[in-house]
Amino acid sequence: MNIRNARVYYRKIIEKVNDVTFRSRTVNRLKSLLLGIFKFVIIVGMSYIILGPVINIVCNAFFSPSDVYNPSVFMIPLNPTLENFRRAFVRLDYWSTLGYTMIYIISLTLIQILICSMVGYGFSRFDFPFKKLLFGCVIVTIVLPAHVIMLPIYQHFRMWDVFGIIRSIRGEPINLLSQQTPMYLMTILGTGLRSGLYIYIFRQFFRGLPKEIEEAALIDGAGTWHTYFRIMLRNAMPAAISVAVFSMVWQYNDMFYARLFSIPTSKNLTFRLSTIQATIEFVDQIKDPMISQLAVYAGITLVLLPILIIYFVLQKYFVEGIERSGIVG
């Protein structure tokens, strides 16, 4: 009887333990479910806040004039049309303007990758006088708003001279405004649009690479430049792609320096987009701003497409470069 009672007693204990374990697992599953639902709601809400305006623009681009004044239409048009895209395509002179714009920003991007990677490599691997002070100046260019130095930059390129040499030869400095030369000069000298940030990205990336790679190359007889171009720059492709995406997007959307230097805007896609509504109202004789605005929405969609395609193609390498360079927040 004692043995039977003991077995019954232990059996009850095991049942209680199993019951407690089951309840604990149920509670944990419920918590995980509620946490997952909460995260999903937060992500959907943030995504809608960010993507809501873009979705609204894309939907409005397909609106017909009858949909504009139909109070029952919201986001999804009843009579979708491609007329807005056709009109925007013609007024933007899309292929010609896009080709010119892409050549301009790709050339600047390639120069920035080369120059900023060289500077970042120098800061990460070599010791030289005033290294910390110079890198501090790089950080200042990141946090200092461009509007603070816009007047000195404007005056510098309006009366451009190199240590008084041009003035002594020509009798007066050169006016480099109304052309793209200032942007190329700034980019070549490492002070172009967001170049400070790109230098920082490359510096952080090169610091994460083992020095044994360079030591092995040095033992094999490779010099500094050979090591940089053939080994280090190839290993820094994730950082280079991240910089390429950043640079192309910012150059593509830049209007500050373009206005500051009075760069011709006839072949700039972003500038042509800013004047498309006035062009449509004047050329197409569409006086209703609600109707002409539909073509503007279509133009915005056309302007967004190239950058979106570039990002989706390079997304994997872009994320990898950001993670390995240590850029967070």
Backbone hydrogen bonds in HBPLUS format (Angstrom, degrees):
<---DONOR---> <-ACCEPTOR-->    atom                        ^
c    i                          cat <-CA-CA->   ^        H-A-AA   ^      H-
h    n   atom  resd res      DA  || num        DHA   H-A  angle D-A-AA Bond
n    s   type  num  typ     dist DA aas  dist angle  dist       angle   num
A0005-ASN N   A0001-MET O   2.81 MM   4  6.03 162.4  1.84 151.9 157.0     1
A0006-ALA N   A0002-ASN O   2.88 MM   4  6.05 151.0  1.96 141.1 149.5     2
A0007-ARG N   A0003-ILE O   2.93 MM   4  6.20 156.7  1.98 147.9 154.1     3
A0008-VAL N   A0004-ARG O   2.92 MM   4  6.20 163.2  1.95 153.4 157.7     4
A0009-TYR N   A0005-ASN O   2.84 MM   4  5.99 153.4  1.91 144.4 152.4     5
A0010-TYR N   A0006-ALA O   2.84 MM   4  6.09 167.6  1.86 155.0 157.5     6
A0011-ARG N   A0007-ARG O   2.85 MM   4  5.96 149.8  1.94 144.1 153.5     7
A0012-LYS N   A0008-VAL O   3.01 MM   4  6.23 149.9  2.10 143.0 149.9     8
A0013-ILE N   A0009-TYR O   3.01 MM   4  6.35 153.7  2.08 145.7 153.4     9
A0014-ILE N   A0010-TYR O   2.91 MM   4  6.16 160.9  1.94 149.3 153.9    10
A0015-GLU N   A0011-ARG O   2.99 MM   4  6.20 154.2  2.06 143.0 150.2    11
A0016-LYS N   A0012-LYS O   2.89 MM   4  6.17 155.9  1.95 147.9 154.2    12
A0017-VAL N   A0013-ILE O   2.86 MM   4  6.19 159.7  1.90 151.7 157.6    13
A0018-ASN N   A0014-ILE O   2.86 MM   4  6.05 162.3  1.89 150.0 155.0    14
A0019-ASP N   A0015-GLU O   2.80 MM   4  5.99 147.9  1.91 141.4 151.2    15
A0020-VAL N   A0016-LYS O   2.81 MM   4  6.10 157.7  1.86 151.3 156.8    16
A0021-THR N   A0017-VAL O   2.84 MM   4  6.08 162.0  1.88 151.4 156.6    17
A0022-PHE N   A0018-ASN O   2.83 MM   4  5.99 155.8  1.88 144.1 151.0    18
A0023-ARG N   A0019-ASP O   2.91 MM   4  6.15 158.1  1.96 146.5 152.5    19
A0024-SER N   A0020-VAL O   2.85 MM   4  6.08 157.8  1.90 149.4 156.1    20
A0025-ARG N   A0021-THR O   2.88 MM   4  6.11 160.8  1.91 150.5 155.4    21
A0026-THR N   A0022-PHE O   2.88 MM   4  6.08 154.4  1.95 145.9 153.6    22
A0027-VAL N   A0023-ARG O   2.84 MM   4  6.09 159.9  1.88 151.8 156.8    23
A0028-ASN N   A0024-SER O   2.91 MM   4  6.14 162.1  1.94 149.9 155.0    24
A0029-ARG N   A0025-ARG O   2.87 MM   4  6.04 156.8  1.93 147.4 153.8    25
A0030-LEU N   A0026-THR O   2.88 MM   4  6.08 154.3  1.94 145.8 153.3    26
A0031-LYS N   A0027-VAL O   2.83 MM   4  6.10 157.2  1.88 150.5 156.9    27
A0032-SER N   A0028-ASN O   2.88 MM   4  6.09 160.5  1.92 146.9 152.5    28
A0033-LEU N   A0029-ARG O   2.86 MM   4  6.05 152.8  1.93 144.7 152.5    29
A0034-LEU N   A0030-LEU O   2.89 MM   4  6.13 163.8  1.91 151.6 155.4    30
A0035-LEU N   A0031-LYS O   2.82 MM   4  5.99 160.3  1.86 151.3 157.4    31
A0036-GLY N   A0032-SER O   2.84 MM   4  5.99 153.1  1.91 142.7 150.4    32
A0037-ILE N   A0033-LEU O   2.92 MM   4  6.19 155.4  1.98 148.2 154.7    33
A0038-PHE N   A0034-LEU O   2.90 MM   4  6.11 157.7  1.95 147.4 153.7    34
A0039-LYS N   A0035-LEU O   2.90 MM   4  6.13 163.1  1.92 150.2 154.4    35
A0040-PHE N   A0036-GLY O   2.92 MM   4  6.07 156.8  1.97 144.5 151.5    36
A0041-VAL N   A0037-ILE O   2.92 MM   4  6.17 158.5  1.97 150.1 155.3    37
A0042-ILE N   A0038-PHE O   2.97 MM   4  6.22 162.1  2.00 151.6 156.5    38
A0043-ILE N   A0039-LYS O   2.88 MM   4  6.07 165.6  1.90 154.0 157.8    39
A0044-VAL N   A0040-PHE O   2.90 MM   4  6.03 164.6  1.92 150.2 154.8    40
A0045-GLY N   A0041-VAL O   2.85 MM   4  5.97 158.2  1.90 145.9 152.7    41
A0046-MET N   A0042-ILE O   2.90 MM   4  6.10 166.0  1.92 153.1 156.5    42
A0047-SER N   A0043-ILE O   2.84 MM   4  5.92 157.4  1.89 146.4 153.8    43
A0048-TYR N   A0044-VAL O   2.89 MM   4  6.06 152.4  1.97 145.1 152.3    44
A0049-ILE N   A0045-GLY O   3.02 MM   4  6.29 154.5  2.09 145.5 152.4    45
A0050-ILE N   A0046-MET O   2.98 MM   4  6.22 157.5  2.04 149.2 154.9    46
A0051-LEU N   A0047-SER O   2.67 MM   4  5.67 167.5  1.68 153.8 158.3    47
A0052-GLY N   A0048-TYR O   2.62 MM   4  4.78 134.1  1.82 128.3 137.3    48
A0055-ILE N   A0051-LEU O   2.83 MM   4  6.03 166.6  1.84 166.8 170.7    49
A0056-ASN N   A0052-GLY O   2.92 MM   4  6.12 157.8  1.97 152.7 159.3    50
A0057-ILE N   A0053-PRO O   2.97 MM   4  6.19 152.4  2.05 145.0 151.9    51
A0058-VAL N   A0054-VAL O   2.98 MM   4  6.26 167.5  2.00 156.1 158.7    52
A0059-CYS N   A0055-ILE O   2.95 MM   4  6.12 162.3  1.99 150.2 155.2    53
A0060-ASN N   A0056-ASN O   2.94 MM   4  6.06 160.6  1.98 146.0 151.7    54
A0061-ALA N   A0057-ILE O   3.00 MM   4  6.18 133.8  2.22 142.5 154.7    55
A0061-ALA N   A0058-VAL O   3.25 MM   3  5.16 131.9  2.50  91.8 104.5    56
A0062-PHE N   A0059-CYS O   3.13 MM   3  5.70 157.1  2.19 113.2 119.5    57
A0063-PHE N   A0060-ASN O   3.09 MM   3  5.08 163.4  2.11 105.7 110.7    58
A0081-THR N   A0062-PHE O   3.01 MM  19  5.25 148.8  2.11 130.2 140.0    59
A0067-ASP N   A0064-SER O   2.93 MM   3  5.23 131.0  2.17 107.1 120.6    60
A0068-VAL N   A0064-SER O   3.32 MM   4  6.71 140.7  2.48 150.2 160.9    61
A0070-ASN N   A0067-ASP O   3.30 MM   3  5.01 162.6  2.33  97.8 102.3    62
A0073-VAL N   A0070-ASN O   3.12 MM   3  5.69 168.5  2.13 120.3 124.0    63
A0076-ILE N   A0074-PHE O   2.71 MM   2  5.62 144.7  1.83 104.8  94.7    64
A0086-ARG N   A0082-LEU O   3.03 MM   4  6.37 157.5  2.09 152.4 159.2    65
A0087-ARG N   A0083-GLU O   2.94 MM   4  6.16 163.6  1.97 153.2 156.9    66
A0088-ALA N   A0084-ASN O   2.94 MM   4  6.09 163.9  1.96 147.1 152.1    67
A0089-PHE N   A0085-PHE O   2.79 MM   4  5.80 155.2  1.85 146.1 153.5    68
A0090-VAL N   A0086-ARG O   3.08 MM   4  6.29 154.9  2.15 146.0 151.4    69
A0091-ARG N   A0087-ARG O   2.99 MM   4  6.19 171.6  2.00 154.9 157.3    70
A0092-LEU N   A0088-ALA O   2.91 MM   4  5.88 147.1  2.02 145.4 153.1    71
A0094-TYR N   A0089-PHE O   3.25 MM   5  5.35 170.2  2.26 156.7 159.4    72
A0093-ASP N   A0090-VAL O   3.07 MM   3  5.08 144.6  2.20  98.9 109.7    73
A0097-THR N   A0093-ASP O   2.94 MM   4  5.92 173.8  1.94 167.0 167.9    74
A0098-LEU N   A0094-TYR O   2.74 MM   4  5.73 161.5  1.77 154.8 160.9    75
A0099-GLY N   A0095-TRP O   2.92 MM   4  5.97 159.6  1.96 143.7 149.5    76
A0100-TYR N   A0096-SER O   3.07 MM   4  6.30 164.5  2.10 149.6 153.4    77
A0101-THR N   A0097-THR O   2.92 MM   4  6.05 163.5  1.94 149.0 154.2    78
A0102-MET N   A0098-LEU O   2.86 MM   4  5.99 162.0  1.89 153.0 157.4    79
A0103-ILE N   A0099-GLY O   3.06 MM   4  6.23 159.3  2.10 147.9 153.2    80
A0104-TYR N   A0100-TYR O   3.09 MM   4  6.30 159.2  2.13 148.0 153.6    81
A0105-ILE N   A0101-THR O   2.96 MM   4  6.24 169.4  1.98 157.8 159.3    82
A0106-ILE N   A0102-MET O   2.85 MM   4  5.76 156.5  1.90 146.3 153.5    83
A0107-SER N   A0103-ILE O   3.09 MM   4  6.05 157.3  2.14 140.6 146.5    84
A0108-LEU N   A0104-TYR O   3.22 MM   4  6.46 160.9  2.26 145.0 150.0    85
A0109-THR N   A0105-ILE O   2.86 MM   4  5.97 150.4  1.95 141.1 150.0    86
A0110-LEU N   A0106-ILE O   2.93 MM   4  6.13 161.8  1.96 151.3 154.6    87
A0111-ILE N   A0107-SER O   3.15 MM   4  6.35 158.5  2.20 145.2 150.9    88
A0112-GLN N   A0108-LEU O   2.93 MM   4  6.14 158.2  1.98 146.7 153.0    89
A0113-ILE N   A0109-THR O   2.92 MM   4  6.17 158.0  1.96 152.5 158.1    90
A0114-LEU N   A0110-LEU O   3.11 MM   4  6.30 163.8  2.14 146.8 150.6    91
A0115-ILE N   A0111-ILE O   2.91 MM   4  6.06 178.0  1.91 161.6 161.5    92
A0116-CYS N   A0112-GLN O   2.87 MM   4  5.57 155.3  1.93 142.3 150.2    93
A0117-SER N   A0113-ILE O   3.06 MM   4  5.76 148.3  2.17 131.6 140.4    94
A0118-MET N   A0114-LEU O   3.16 MM   4  6.29 153.0  2.23 142.0 149.0    95
A0119-VAL N   A0115-ILE O   3.01 MM   4  6.32 162.6  2.04 154.0 158.5    96
A0120-GLY N   A0116-CYS O   2.83 MM   4  5.92 163.8  1.86 146.2 151.6    97
A0121-TYR N   A0117-SER O   2.88 MM   4  5.93 151.9  1.96 141.5 149.1    98
A0122-GLY N   A0118-MET O   2.99 MM   4  6.21 152.8  2.07 143.6 151.0    99
A0123-PHE N   A0119-VAL O   2.99 MM   4  6.30 158.4  2.03 153.4 158.6   100
A0124-SER N   A0120-GLY O   3.07 MM   4  6.19 141.9  2.22 140.0 150.0   101
A0125-ARG N   A0121-TYR O   3.05 MM   4  6.05 141.5  2.20 147.9 155.6   102
A0126-PHE N   A0122-GLY O   3.09 MM   4  5.40 158.9  2.13 139.3 144.1   103
A0134-LEU N   A0130-PHE O   2.88 MM   4  6.03 162.3  1.91 151.9 156.4   104
A0135-PHE N   A0131-LYS O   2.93 MM   4  6.16 157.2  1.99 148.4 155.2   105
A0136-GLY N   A0132-LYS O   2.87 MM   4  6.02 143.5  2.00 138.5 148.9   106
A0137-CYS N   A0133-LEU O   3.02 MM   4  6.40 141.7  2.17 140.3 150.4   107
A0137-CYS N   A0134-LEU O   3.09 MM   3  5.00 120.3  2.46  90.3 105.2   108
A0138-VAL N   A0134-LEU O   3.07 MM   4  6.49 142.9  2.22 140.0 150.2   109
A0139-ILE N   A0135-PHE O   3.02 MM   4  6.40 154.3  2.09 146.9 153.0   110
A0140-VAL N   A0136-GLY O   2.94 MM   4  6.24 148.3  2.04 142.9 152.1   111
A0141-THR N   A0137-CYS O   3.10 MM   4  6.42 147.5  2.21 143.2 150.5   112
A0142-ILE N   A0139-ILE O   3.00 MM   3  5.14 137.2  2.18  98.9 111.5   113
A0143-VAL N   A0139-ILE O   3.22 MM   4  6.62 155.9  2.28 153.0 157.8   114
A0144-LEU N   A0140-VAL O   2.79 MM   4  5.66 143.1  1.92 153.2 162.4   115
A0148-VAL N   A0145-PRO O   3.12 MM   3  5.72 154.0  2.19 113.6 120.4   116
A0149-ILE N   A0146-ALA O   3.22 MM   3  5.70 135.2  2.43 108.5 117.9   117
A0153-ILE N   A0149-ILE O   3.12 MM   4  6.24 162.8  2.15 151.9 157.2   118
A0154-TYR N   A0150-MET O   2.88 MM   4  6.01 158.4  1.92 147.3 153.7   119
A0155-GLN N   A0151-LEU O   2.96 MM   4  6.17 168.3  1.97 158.4 160.7   120
A0156-HIS N   A0152-PRO O   2.85 MM   4  5.93 150.0  1.94 143.6 152.6   121
A0157-PHE N   A0153-ILE O   3.11 MM   4  6.37 162.0  2.15 153.8 155.9   122
A0158-ARG N   A0154-TYR O   2.93 MM   4  6.03 137.0  2.11 143.4 156.3   123
A0159-MET N   A0155-GLN O   3.08 MM   4  6.13 147.7  2.19 142.4 148.1   124
A0176-LEU N   A0157-PHE O   2.93 MM  19  5.46 166.7  1.94 170.8 166.5   125
A0160-TRP N   A0174-ILE O   2.81 MM  14  5.10 142.7  1.95 162.0 152.5   126
A0174-ILE N   A0160-TRP O   3.03 MM  14  5.10 158.9  2.08 150.7 145.8   127
A0165-ILE N   A0162-VAL O   2.94 MM   3  5.62 168.4  1.95 125.5 128.4   128
A0168-SER N   A0164-GLY O   3.11 MM   4  6.22 152.2  2.19 141.1 148.2   129
A0169-ILE N   A0165-ILE O   3.07 MM   4  6.33 138.7  2.25 143.7 154.8   130
A0169-ILE N   A0166-ILE O   3.21 MM   3  5.13 127.6  2.50  92.3 105.7   131
A0170-ARG N   A0166-ILE O   2.78 MM   4  5.83 172.4  1.79 161.3 162.5   132
A0171-GLY N   A0167-ARG O   2.74 MM   4  4.66 133.1  1.96 120.8 132.7   133
A0178-SER N   A0261-PHE O   2.78 MM  83  5.94 164.2  1.80 160.2 165.7   134
A0184-TYR N   A0180-GLN O   3.30 MM   4  6.66 158.4  2.35 153.0 159.2   135
A0185-LEU N   A0181-THR O   2.89 MM   4  6.09 161.5  1.92 162.2 167.8   136
A0186-MET N   A0182-PRO O   2.94 MM   4  6.06 166.7  1.96 150.6 154.2   137
A0187-THR N   A0183-MET O   3.01 MM   4  6.10 156.0  2.07 141.7 148.6   138
A0188-ILE N   A0184-TYR O   2.93 MM   4  6.06 161.5  1.97 148.6 153.3   139
A0189-LEU N   A0185-LEU O   3.06 MM   4  6.20 149.5  2.16 145.4 153.3   140
A0191-THR N   A0186-MET O   2.78 MM   5  4.98 154.0  1.85 162.9 156.4   141
A0190-GLY N   A0187-THR O   3.16 MM   3  5.15 162.1  2.19 104.3 108.2   142
A0195-SER N   A0192-GLY O   3.18 MM   3  5.26 168.9  2.20 122.9 119.6   143
A0198-TYR N   A0194-ARG O   3.33 MM   4  6.70 155.9  2.39 148.2 154.7   144
A0199-ILE N   A0195-SER O   2.93 MM   4  6.19 154.8  1.99 154.3 160.8   145
A0200-TYR N   A0196-GLY O   3.10 MM   4  6.32 155.8  2.16 143.0 149.4   146
A0201-ILE N   A0197-LEU O   2.96 MM   4  6.26 153.8  2.03 147.4 154.4   147
A0202-PHE N   A0198-TYR O   3.01 MM   4  6.26 166.5  2.03 151.2 153.8   148
A0203-ARG N   A0199-ILE O   2.90 MM   4  6.07 158.6  1.94 149.0 155.7   149
A0204-GLN N   A0200-TYR O   3.00 MM   4  6.18 168.7  2.02 152.8 155.0   150
A0205-PHE N   A0201-ILE O   3.01 MM   4  6.19 152.9  2.08 145.5 153.6   151
A0206-PHE N   A0202-PHE O   2.87 MM   4  6.04 169.9  1.88 157.5 159.4   152
A0207-ARG N   A0203-ARG O   3.00 MM   4  6.15 150.7  2.09 147.9 156.1   153
A0208-GLY N   A0205-PHE O   3.05 MM   3  5.26 136.6  2.24 100.8 112.9   154
A0209-LEU N   A0206-PHE O   3.14 MM   3  5.25 154.7  2.21 102.0 109.8   155
A0213-ILE N   A0210-PRO O   3.41 MM   3  6.13 159.0  2.46 112.1 116.0   156
A0214-GLU N   A0211-LYS O   3.07 MM   3  5.47 119.5  2.46 106.9 119.6   157
A0215-GLU N   A0211-LYS O   3.04 MM   4  6.38 159.0  2.08 152.0 158.7   158
A0216-ALA N   A0212-GLU O   2.88 MM   4  5.99 156.7  1.93 145.2 150.4   159
A0217-ALA N   A0213-ILE O   3.10 MM   4  6.35 155.0  2.17 141.5 148.5   160
A0218-LEU N   A0214-GLU O   2.81 MM   4  6.04 151.3  1.89 148.1 156.3   161
A0219-ILE N   A0215-GLU O   2.97 MM   4  6.22 152.7  2.05 145.7 152.5   162
A0220-ASP N   A0216-ALA O   3.08 MM   4  6.35 145.2  2.21 141.0 150.3   163
A0222-ALA N   A0217-ALA O   2.89 MM   5  5.32 160.2  1.93 156.3 149.7   164
A0221-GLY N   A0218-LEU O   3.07 MM   3  5.10 156.6  2.12 101.6 108.3   165
A0227-THR N   A0223-GLY O   2.90 MM   4  5.99 158.3  1.95 146.7 153.0   166
A0228-TYR N   A0224-THR O   2.94 MM   4  6.14 153.3  2.01 144.3 152.1   167
A0229-PHE N   A0225-TRP O   2.94 MM   4  6.10 179.1  1.94 156.9 156.6   168
A0230-ARG N   A0226-HIS O   2.94 MM   4  5.68 159.6  1.98 144.9 151.7   169
A0231-ILE N   A0227-THR O   3.08 MM   4  5.23 142.4  2.23 124.5 133.0   170
A0232-MET N   A0227-THR O   2.94 MM   5  6.30 165.2  1.97 158.3 162.6   171
A0233-LEU N   A0228-TYR O   2.77 MM   5  5.77 159.3  1.81 165.2 167.1   172
A0235-ASN N   A0231-ILE O   3.08 MM   4  6.31 151.8  2.16 147.8 155.5   173
A0236-ALA N   A0232-MET O   3.00 MM   4  6.17 123.3  2.34 137.8 153.1   174
A0240-ALA N   A0236-ALA O   2.88 MM   4  6.14 156.6  1.94 153.0 160.9   175
A0241-ILE N   A0237-MET O   2.84 MM   4  6.01 155.4  1.90 154.4 159.3   176
A0242-SER N   A0238-PRO O   3.04 MM   4  6.28 154.7  2.11 142.9 149.8   177
A0243-VAL N   A0239-ALA O   2.92 MM   4  6.17 164.1  1.94 152.4 156.3   178
A0244-ALA N   A0240-ALA O   2.84 MM   4  6.01 149.0  1.93 140.3 149.9   179
A0245-VAL N   A0241-ILE O   2.93 MM   4  6.19 158.6  1.98 150.2 154.2   180
A0246-PHE N   A0242-SER O   3.01 MM   4  6.27 172.7  2.01 154.9 156.8   181
A0247-SER N   A0243-VAL O   2.76 MM   4  5.82 168.9  1.78 153.4 157.4   182
A0248-MET N   A0244-ALA O   2.90 MM   4  5.94 166.6  1.92 148.7 152.8   183
A0249-VAL N   A0245-VAL O   3.06 MM   4  6.16 164.6  2.09 151.0 155.2   184
A0250-TRP N   A0246-PHE O   2.98 MM   4  6.17 171.0  1.99 157.2 159.8   185
A0251-GLN N   A0247-SER O   2.79 MM   4  5.85 161.1  1.83 152.0 158.2   186
A0252-TYR N   A0248-MET O   2.87 MM   4  5.75 149.3  1.97 137.3 146.6   187
A0253-ASN N   A0249-VAL O   3.04 MM   4  6.23 145.1  2.16 142.8 151.1   188
A0254-ASP N   A0250-TRP O   2.93 MM   4  5.76 112.2  2.41 135.9 151.0   189
A0254-ASP N   A0251-GLN O   3.38 MM   3  5.05 152.2  2.47  92.2 100.1   190
A0259-ARG N   A0255-MET O   2.99 MM   4  5.92 153.2  2.07 134.7 140.9   191
A0260-LEU N   A0256-PHE O   2.88 MM   4  6.06 156.6  1.93 146.4 154.2   192
A0261-PHE N   A0257-TYR O   2.90 MM   4  5.91 166.1  1.92 150.2 151.9   193
A0263-ILE N   A0258-ALA O   2.92 MM   5  5.07 150.1  2.01 147.0 154.0   194
A0262-SER N   A0259-ARG O   3.22 MM   3  4.85 151.3  2.31  93.2 101.6   195
A0268-ASN N   A0265-THR O   3.21 MM   3  4.96 168.6  2.23 103.0 105.9   196
A0272-ARG N   A0268-ASN O   2.98 MM   4  6.18 161.3  2.02 155.5 161.2   197
A0273-LEU N   A0269-LEU O   3.01 MM   4  6.15 144.4  2.14 140.4 149.9   198
A0274-SER N   A0270-THR O   3.19 MM   4  6.49 142.4  2.34 138.1 147.3   199
A0274-SER N   A0271-PHE O   3.06 MM   3  5.08 121.7  2.41  94.3 108.8   200
A0275-THR N   A0272-ARG O   3.25 MM   3  5.33 144.9  2.39  96.9 106.7   201
A0276-ILE N   A0273-LEU O   3.30 MM   3  5.08 165.9  2.32 101.0 105.2   202
A0279-THR N   A0275-THR O   3.10 MM   4  6.30 155.5  2.16 148.9 156.4   203
A0280-ILE N   A0276-ILE O   2.87 MM   4  6.07 159.7  1.91 151.2 156.0   204
A0281-GLU N   A0277-GLN O   2.95 MM   4  6.15 162.9  1.98 150.6 155.4   205
A0282-PHE N   A0278-ALA O   3.03 MM   4  6.15 145.0  2.16 140.2 149.2   206
A0283-VAL N   A0279-THR O   2.74 MM   4  5.78 172.9  1.75 158.5 161.0   207
A0284-ASP N   A0280-ILE O   2.91 MM   4  5.11 135.9  2.11 124.3 137.9   208
A0291-ILE N   A0288-ASP O   3.10 MM   3  5.49 129.8  2.37 107.2 119.1   209
A0292-SER N   A0288-ASP O   3.09 MM   4  6.41 167.7  2.11 159.4 162.9   210
A0293-GLN N   A0289-PRO O   2.93 MM   4  5.82 139.2  2.10 135.4 145.4   211
A0294-LEU N   A0291-ILE O   3.13 MM   3  5.51 143.9  2.26 105.5 114.9   212
A0295-ALA N   A0292-SER O   3.21 MM   3  5.53 129.2  2.48 102.9 114.0   213
A0296-VAL N   A0293-GLN O   3.06 MM   3  4.90 120.5  2.43  90.1 105.8   214
A0297-TYR N   A0293-GLN O   3.01 MM   4  6.40 152.5  2.08 149.9 156.3   215
A0298-ALA N   A0294-LEU O   3.06 MM   4  6.39 153.0  2.14 142.6 150.0   216
A0299-GLY N   A0295-ALA O   2.85 MM   4  6.10 151.0  1.93 142.7 150.9   217
A0300-ILE N   A0296-VAL O   2.85 MM   4  6.16 154.3  1.91 151.1 157.9   218
A0301-THR N   A0297-TYR O   3.05 MM   4  6.31 156.4  2.11 145.3 151.3   219
A0302-LEU N   A0298-ALA O   3.00 MM   4  6.31 153.7  2.07 146.7 153.6   220
A0303-VAL N   A0299-GLY O   2.91 MM   4  6.15 149.7  2.01 147.7 156.1   221
A0304-LEU N   A0300-ILE O   2.94 MM   4  6.14 146.4  2.05 147.1 156.0   222
A0305-LEU N   A0301-THR O   3.22 MM   4  6.34 143.0  2.36 143.8 151.9   223
A0308-LEU N   A0304-LEU O   3.07 MM   4  6.23 161.9  2.11 160.4 166.1   224
A0309-ILE N   A0305-LEU O   2.94 MM   4  6.11 160.5  1.98 157.7 162.6   225
A0310-ILE N   A0306-PRO O   2.99 MM   4  6.25 160.2  2.03 148.8 154.1   226
A0311-TYR N   A0307-ILE O   2.93 MM   4  6.12 159.4  1.97 148.5 154.1   227
A0312-PHE N   A0308-LEU O   2.95 MM   4  6.14 168.1  1.96 153.3 156.1   228
A0313-VAL N   A0309-ILE O   3.05 MM   4  6.19 152.3  2.13 146.6 153.9   229
A0314-LEU N   A0310-ILE O   3.08 MM   4  6.22 154.0  2.15 146.4 153.1   230
A0315-GLN N   A0311-TYR O   2.77 MM   4  5.41 103.1  2.37 147.0 163.0   231
A0318-PHE N   A0314-LEU O   2.87 MM   4  5.93 151.7  1.95 155.5 165.0   232
A0319-VAL N   A0315-GLN O   3.01 MM   4  6.20 166.7  2.03 158.8 159.3   233
A0320-GLU N   A0316-LYS O   3.18 MM   4  6.36 159.3  2.23 143.2 149.3   234
A0321-GLY N   A0317-TYR O   2.91 MM   4  6.04 156.4  1.97 145.5 151.5   235
A0322-ILE N   A0318-PHE O   3.07 MM   4  6.33 154.7  2.14 148.0 154.5   236
A0323-GLU N   A0319-VAL O   3.01 MM   4  6.23 160.9  2.05 151.0 155.8   237
A0324-ARG N   A0320-GLU O   3.00 MM   4  6.16 164.3  2.03 151.6 155.7   238
A0325-SER N   A0321-GLY O   3.00 MM   4  5.97 135.1  2.21 138.8 149.4   239
